[in-house]
Amino acid sequence: MVYCSIKLHKIGFKEGQLTSAAGYPLTFTSKSTTSRMTGLTISLSTTFTAASWAMPSETGLGCSGNALSKSIPNPVLSRNLSSSTITLRYTAPGGWAEFIDLDLRWTSPDGSLKEEHAGKKFNNEFIKASHQANIEPCPGLYLEQWMKDAGFKDVKGEKFVWPVGTWPKDKDLKERGAWNYLQIMEGLEAFTFALFTKQLGYSKAEVEVICAKIRSEMKDPKLHIMFYLHVAYGQKPAVADTATS
């Protein structure tokens, strides 16, 4: 959960052992790796919590969910609302929960991604196929409302640019974009084959051609693709608040 770690850094936590409000250990670690495709050395941060799900009655730490909104069966609305409702149930009164998910519609800040680009056509087809399969490809847009509907209070939402490639001038965005570029370039077939063949009737050969075109196109440094990552967080009402409501 990369964003969790970035957030912990911003509020002053350091690498090492921390302790939750209930006394359970929270391990916060950082590590670096090198992208094989870009050659950049990138810091990747990870957080781990102990017992935040297993002992809901004791811990005030709450939980953090990365892409949990896609983990429960259809239909789309009840699936995602259920994720928030389950999280509410297993968060201690007064504890906090955070959801992280994407809006997978590709765009560009400067208009460099155009409708005629293979990447844009692919993305439009991906969104279409996802909807046909009753999968919400842009759950990040709805996280705040789902948390409110589940019963969380003081719900806040933020969104962050998720670039594809190293084109941003900002150092952090460049690093983020390098990782995103890597996962997309190496995972295109994994993202595409099932949806495109089962939902849209593409042949295996047609999907392979699309992936090849996208890979070629994405090597153009003038093409500035991005999408958004959304974060929503809120607090489970205290016992007294719950009783009153």
Disulfide bonds with the S-S distance in Angstrom:
none
